[in-house]
Amino acid sequence: MAKSLVIVESPTKAKTISRFLDGEYKVEASFGHIRDLPTSKMGIDIEHDFEPTYVIPPKSKKRVGELKKLAKDAPEIILATDEDREGEAIAWHLITALGLKEKNIKRIAFHEITKTAIAEALETPRKLDIHLVDAQQARRVLDRLVGYELSPFLWKKVKRGLSAGRVQSVAVRLIVEREQEIQKFTPQEYWSIVATFDKNSNKFTGKLAKIDGKALDKLGIKNEITAKKILADLQNRPAEVIEVVKKEVRRNPAAPFTTSTLQQEAARKLGFSAKQTMMYAQQLYEGVEVGEEGSTGLITYMRTDSVNLSEFAIKSTNQAIAAKFGQNYVLPQPRRYASKQKNAQEAHEAIRPTDLMRDPESIKGYLDRNQYRLYDLVWKRSIATQMPEAVFDATAVDTQIAGDKMYIFRSTGQVIKFDGFMKVYLEGTDEEEQEEEGLLPELQKGDKPKVVKIIPNQHFTQPPPRYTDASLIKALEELGIGRPSTYAPTISTIQERDYVQKIDKKFSPTEMGFIVNDILVEHFPKVVDYQFTAGMEEQLDDIAEGKKEWIPVIREFYTPFHENLKEKEKDVEKHIELLDEKCPDSGHPLQIKFGRFGKFICCSNYPECKYKRPMPEEQKLIDENSGVICDLCGRPMVVKFGRFGSFLGCSGYPECKNIKKIQKGTGVTCPKCGEGELVERRSKRGIFYSCSKYPKCKFALNGKPTGEKCPKTDDLLIETKNGTIKCSNKDCDYEKEIKEEVPEKTTP
């Protein structure tokens, strides 16, 4: 007798589910979407209610044929794709592509791939939710309309190959506007004054907080003259503790993970990009081989905006806490969380382990390094949510020094009375600078500690930080732009399109990013408007909930968008950057153009005049690398420019295909071999500097050499990321500041 056919998206998911069905069902994978809009044309009939034309991609045709054969004899078809809009759309496409409309079809959905969840889903099948399908279809049509109509406009006005997208363009705008804030930022000087006190050989520090009873704000001491006046007034004056305030402070754990918060925390704590986080989460969700258990789903569904935990999850969490940490770490009543997101689907669950008793160490041997690190993060966060709050004794001490004026120094400290959830987990932060609170000795009002030293410190206000994966996702979520499934692909796309680049894990716009953003903001303000884009997301949510029809929503957007586009195609001039230099061949002004592999200089009278030359920085590369000989055939090597940057290629190409990396020199001779030059290199961990004679000489530094030597050890000095110059010898403590780059110093 033929078995019922269960269809899921991936073979890993199929393998995991098969374990729980004891051979009663045939479980097969569709390998993702089996129908999509065509790649060679728009595929949307605008004149007939935006009717999409779906095609089966060549890579899916064989699989569709195989599934059709299996479905033909199956007594029932069970569609077990993911429970979100994307999963619902895949199920809908399967029905049409496989001709299943006349078959006995059941739709099941589950939040985790466990035996219990699969059994419950099979017992309670439901109908296909066409509203979810419509919402996914509306997003796909909307994005196709914007991309296919706006991208050619950018090709004509800037350069070929550019793209525009409804969400990606807004993300680029955020990054561009942050960079513009940084460029406009003017640092302000300010000073702080810190005193070190001693009571019975126990030292503690305090920061000047009040002068004559008036609170001192951050910029209260504006210059060195004012700081020195205060310092002079404080010299040789006694100190007295005038107030000691102790109070109990309680701190609650962060909510369980949603897609957004998981991506943010994995970026902060593990250094993962959003794309990496979702890839490893997908693997943990679909199943990993865990010894004799076989393929096992380790976490619940990773695309969710809910912070809800099921009763079963809370109960098993409490059992795990009691077993691992003891009963005093179990809450008497469960802690509930409410989502801050307007359209969060509370019927769904947050991301958590499928089995809370399965602690990370017990399965470490079955996971690769990154799978383990992400599972460890999810497990700890989930456990912490149901542990008691942490309790601190917080102490604030005011110490007064009386001069011509009254100066009060504030000291703060905390002592943990009960660690609570902090025994397991503490949420990360995007803040780059945090003031640490130290331990304080036992102090009482009237104590007269000795003044050890008083130091004025010069500071400068800092510009707003560039976005990281974590802070960009947080900003998009707070603005209501995109949904859990869109953050990772959006961030990947804007990097692939070369609109932004990631340097030291922070995003900055490229020149092309600035140009495209300026055009879109000026001429298509609605497309990149934060409120408008967020409003469109709300309308897509309304479609998913059956409150709106998708076709009127698309029409309301498209009609004014298309009319504006037609006007702009006539009115907007092509982006041209003219130089104050004449073409040596025709006498016309020279211009900078964007080519396939970057910028170049050419005649503005092209194509009549075909004069062109590289940009100055590229010409410099060509000059610096002239005379390099191919080590395979002996012919000269020439500088070439590709999509991934510049490189050396043999002039005998295609007969000789030898290529070499172009090394960025520092002008500093290798101190080990005395022959090679220290050159810049890149690895997965970032930039480092090593000898050009590698592998013959393996000398390397983790900072850029300045060419100067340490006055203490005679080793090379290097520049650090925090704006200082220090000795490359790890055992040497010599360090000085780069005053022209980071204007901060300490005056003793």
Beta strands, then each sheet from edge to edge (+ up, - down):
strand 1: 4-8
strand 2: 25-29
strand 3: 44-45
strand 4: 51-52
strand 5: 77-79
strand 6: 105-107
strand 7: 189-199
strand 8: 202-211
strand 9: 214-215
strand 10: 239-251
strand 11: 288-289
strand 12: 295-296
strand 13: 390-402
strand 14: 406-418
strand 15: 450-460
strand 16: 500-503
strand 17: 506-509
strand 18: 577-582
strand 19: 589-595
strand 20: 598-603
strand 21: 612-614
strand 22: 637-642
strand 23: 645-650
strand 24: 659-661
strand 25: 664-669
strand 26: 677-683
strand 27: 686-691
strand 28: 700-701
strand 29: 704-709
strand 30: 716-719
strand 31: 724-727
strand 32: 735-737
sheet 1: 2+ 1+ 5+ 6+
sheet 2: 3+ 4-
sheet 3: 9+ 8- 7+ 15-
sheet 4: 9+ 8- 14+ 13- 10+
sheet 5: 11+ 12-
sheet 6: 16+ 17-
sheet 7: 18+ 19- 20+ 21-
sheet 8: 22+ 23- 24+
sheet 9: 25+ 26- 27+ 28-
sheet 10: 29+ 30- 31+ 32-
end
